[in-house]
Amino acid sequence: MRRLLAAGLALGLSACASTSETNPGRTATEQLLMARAADLAVEDLRLPIPDTARVYVESRYLQGEGAAYAASAVRSALSRAGHALADDRHNADAVFELRAGALSLEQMRRVVGLPPLALPINENLNVVSIPELSLYSRRDRVGVAEFSGFVYDARTGAPLGAVSPMIGEYRIRSHKVLMMVTWGQQSARPGERDPGDSWREF
């Protein structure tokens, strides 16, 4: 009996669990950087047409990662501005053709000391990685979004106006001293709001 208990205890202590994780093209923080940059770019979007005009947002030329979120952000901004949205150009008074000059990420790193290096060690170009050796380093990760477009009559195609480039940036900055002490914003966090304030009436 003692042997069975000992064996059971040993099995219990040696038990382990594993999880399976997917590896998308962007991390969650990178996706948030791009999304917040898109939101900021269109924050004050206004179209040079009457508020009563129904608008169809033509987003087929807005392509790339994050394009669907950016198109929805534009539609949301137009709705906040008072424009009625049409899901079909045949039911619209005006078409807003949208394009992106940029919707991506930038990363900048400043180091007082030696940055991480990869040095070749033989003729086969095998490399050895040398970690960062710094007194101080600063890392900036920036989501950048730039949109522009033009508006034309949905029935005749006649030009109604243009929207100059709208630019938004969302930045995360972190600091490190002696390769150990870190501070600064390490991840993108949503803005604070009152409990239950998850919607608002226009």
RAUR-V659254 format. One record per residue. N is the residue number from 1. SS is DSSP state (2 for helix, 1 for strand, 0 for the rest). D_CENTER is the distance of its C-alpha to the mean C-alpha in whole Angstrom. Layout:
<<N SS D_CENTER> <N SS D_CENTER>>
This chain:
<<1 0 60> <2 2 59> <3 2 57> <4 2 55> <5 2 54> <6 2 53> <7 2 51> <8 2 49> <9 2 48> <10 2 47> <11 2 45> <12 2 43> <13 2 43> <14 2 41> <15 0 39> <16 0 35> <17 0 32> <18 0 30> <19 0 26> <20 0 24> <21 0 21> <22 0 19> <23 0 16> <24 0 13> <25 0 12> <26 0 9> <27 0 9> <28 2 8> <29 2 7> <30 2 5> <31 2 3> <32 2 4> <33 2 3> <34 2 2> <35 2 4> <36 2 6> <37 2 7> <38 2 8> <39 2 10> <40 2 11> <41 2 12> <42 0 14> <43 0 15> <44 0 19> <45 0 19> <46 0 23> <47 0 25> <48 0 28> <49 0 30> <50 0 32> <51 0 30> <52 0 32> <53 0 31> <54 1 29> <55 1 26> <56 1 25> <57 1 21> <58 1 21> <59 0 18> <60 0 20> <61 0 19> <62 0 15> <63 0 15> <64 0 12> <65 0 9> <66 0 7> <67 2 10> <68 2 12> <69 2 9> <70 2 10> <71 2 13> <72 2 14> <73 2 12> <74 2 15> <75 2 17> <76 2 17> <77 2 17> <78 2 20> <79 2 22> <80 2 21> <81 0 23> <82 0 26> <83 0 26> <84 1 27> <85 1 25> <86 0 26> <87 0 25> <88 0 28> <89 2 29> <90 2 32> <91 2 32> <92 0 30> <93 0 32> <94 1 29> <95 1 26> <96 1 23> <97 1 22> <98 1 18> <99 1 17> <100 1 14> <101 1 15> <102 1 12> <103 1 8> <104 1 8> <105 1 8> <106 1 11> <107 1 13> <108 1 16> <109 1 19> <110 1 23> <111 1 25> <112 1 29> <113 1 31> <114 1 30> <115 0 26> <116 0 26> <117 1 28> <118 1 29> <119 1 33> <120 1 35> <121 0 38> <122 0 40> <123 0 41> <124 0 39> <125 0 36> <126 0 35> <127 1 33> <128 1 33> <129 1 30> <130 1 31> <131 0 28> <132 0 27> <133 1 30> <134 1 29> <135 1 31> <136 1 27> <137 1 24> <138 1 21> <139 1 17> <140 1 14> <141 1 11> <142 1 9> <143 1 6> <144 1 8> <145 1 9> <146 1 13> <147 1 15> <148 1 18> <149 1 21> <150 1 24> <151 1 27> <152 1 30> <153 1 32> <154 0 32> <155 0 35> <156 0 37> <157 0 34> <158 0 35> <159 1 32> <160 1 31> <161 1 29> <162 1 26> <163 1 23> <164 1 22> <165 1 19> <166 1 16> <167 1 14> <168 1 11> <169 1 10> <170 1 8> <171 1 10> <172 1 12> <173 1 15> <174 1 18> <175 1 21> <176 1 24> <177 1 28> <178 0 30> <179 0 28> <180 0 28> <181 1 27> <182 1 24> <183 1 22> <184 1 19> <185 0 16> <186 0 15> <187 0 12> <188 0 10> <189 0 12> <190 0 13> <191 0 15> <192 0 19> <193 0 21> <194 0 24> <195 0 25> <196 0 25> <197 0 23> <198 0 21> <199 0 22> <200 0 24> <201 0 26> <202 0 26>>
